[in-house]
Structure formats: C-alpha cells, structure tokens
Amino acid sequence: MKYTPRQLSYAQYLLRRMGFQTPKDIDQYLQQLLQSKGRYHFNPKAKNPFKAWQFSAKAGVDALVSEMELKKAPANIPLLRSQLSHFTATQLARYSFCPAAFSISHTFETNIETGDGPMTMGEQLHESLRLSRQKQKSGTTTDPFYRRAWQNPAIAKILRAETVYTGHGVDAHLFSNEKTGFVGSPDYIFRDREGAYFVVEEKFIQYRDPMNPSAAKLNKEEWAGTLATKNQERQQEWEKIPFYFFKNHLLQVLAYLANIGDYPLQYGYLVYWLYDFKDGEAYVHKAGVKKLSIDSKNLELYNHYLDRFQQFLQRGVEPFDVESVNVKKCAACSQSPYCMHKTKRFEEVRFPYRKEDIRLYPAEFPGSLRQQF
Ligand code: SF4
C-alpha cells in the first residue's frame, strides 16, 4: 500500500503545519504511519475471499486530519481530573518509553478516535489469546501453533503452574506498597511446582506471519507446486529470528518484582505473543519469553528510571533530548496526536503537559491541491 501523489502531498503539508521541520523526518513519519494504520478488510468478490488486516494510506491521512483538528483548538482538550497519589508499573514503563508520552497521558483525557488500529485490536485480542485462556485448553487443543509454543520450556512451566492471581477485569485486586508509594496489578502471579511465586506480564504485538502470505502468493506457489517447501523455509527462517524485548516492558516486570510484597516473588516472565489474522480469526504465530529477577544489573536499571521519574514528578520539568526523537517510534505512539515534542522543537518537557505548546505552524498549501481541497 502506498500514498497516491495527492495523498502524499496533502500529508506532507499537514505535517509541516504540525511543526515538522525536515523532509527526512516527514518521509520517515509517513512511511511508519502506513505500517501502523490499517483497517479490517473483507472483499467478498475476491477470487479467494478472506478477511484480513490491510494497511491503509487513507487511514493514515485521516489520522493526520484528526490530529490537525485537535491541535487547532487545544483549549478544548479535556484535562484529567485525578491527581497522582501513587505510582504504577505502567506509568514508570511509559515514562521510560518517553517522558512526553507519560506527561501527555497523565495530563489529558486522551480519548481521541484512533480508528480500528493495531493497539485497539491488540487490546481486544487479549481476551481470546491470553495465557489464562490457553491454560484452560492446554490439554485439549490440536492447534499446531499452541502445541509448538507449549514446547517452549518457560511457556510449559507457566501452563503447569498454579494460578494465584489474575489481574484482568475491573474487579482485579490492586497491590499497594505504602513504603514505596506503588500501586498496581500485574497480569498474573503463579506458583511453580517447587513452590516459588513468579509474576507474568504478557504483551500482544500484531506482526505479519511469514507463513501467512497473501492469497495471490499462495495461489502462485500452489500452482507451481512449491508451497510446502516455501512454507518450510519460511518457518525455519522465522524460528531463527530472535526477540527484542523493549526496555519499558522489562521495567514494568521489574516494578512488580520490586514492589509487590503480598507474595514472595522470586522471578518474573515477560511474554510476547505475535499475532496475525487468517479467515477473519486472530491467531498467535510466535511466542517469546524473557525471564527476569532483581539482580544487581536489573536493580540498577530499575532505580535509575525510578529516580528520574520521581524527580520529573517533583520538579515538573526535565530536559528533552531532541536528538533522541525517533519519528518512526512517534508515528506509532498512542500519544502522538497530542504531542508537540515529535517536531524536535522543544528542549524541555513539562508535567503536566503544556496546552500552550500545542499549536499549528504556518505552511504553504501545495498549489497542485488547490483545486481539490
Ligand atoms: S510522539 Fe514521540 S515524542 Fe511524542 S510522546 Fe510519542 S514517542 Fe514521545
């Protein structure tokens, strides 16, 4: 999927209005936007009708138009009423992801219509794919993915362990630690067969399954009789690719380990489920697991971010390194519609986020579009 020349010209103009300064940043942002905005698509007239997630240039441009509307009238953005009395693992994780993202999400009611995006879809999928569901069916399913995933020793260990806490749902108990000022609810706490307690946090990431190529490619390979060999090659390649575990997710698990005192937690697992769609159904095609404990290296990492985070809350301001802005990350960031820091024009970030900084910049409207818009 690509932008049409008119879509591209209009999208470039919108980003200049929002404050982007260089063609390189604009280009990278738009390319990433294509990867992160999509719509669920079903074409019953297709030769091989199948429902699929399709990335969409129109969805990307629509998102920019919504953002422009929001930034035209920042005074209308509703503020969050609640004050921060405790900190949570999620807040610390978001701060380590980007201080501006933390500040925005705890200043505004960020309920902008983001469309049927991967984040939203991922959240909905939690219920059908999450570990607790897999645990229920682990003895009975014949699904080849799950049987493969369960051969991973860590996943097998989790499935065999006794569930002592599940953190989903509105009724989930919140753990608190008055000494550290922490409050939070992990996804799970289990007790393993040796009696040790451990915490688990699971994340869902939409990622194209190389074993699930487009219908056109499948047809071609079926026709040439190469489908089975190609699929085997794809699977072998796919299994070799290692996981990269994001620092903010690692910090979230460490925050649970460091602050939950109700159970003697000895270690934690961060579990990544990569999912795709086939025939309208979501399925997981790769699982990655990282084991963590509070050793000296992890404690240093945790304390480093906790100190910075607490100072930011106290002072309400910290320097913002414009050189560290990665516009590709910004294009996929859930707080991006509110954010001015992605433009690289701000050398400090404040908490609460300053409405006064949210604005549009002058930019020339492309002459080639004057007739159409
Ligand atoms: S858009 Fe970029 S700079 Fe802004 S909050 Fe998100 S990651 Fe941070």
Residues whose N, C-alpha, C, O or C-beta is under 5 A from the ligand:
A	BS01	SF4	C98 A100 A101 K329 C330 C333 Q335 S336 C339 H341 K342
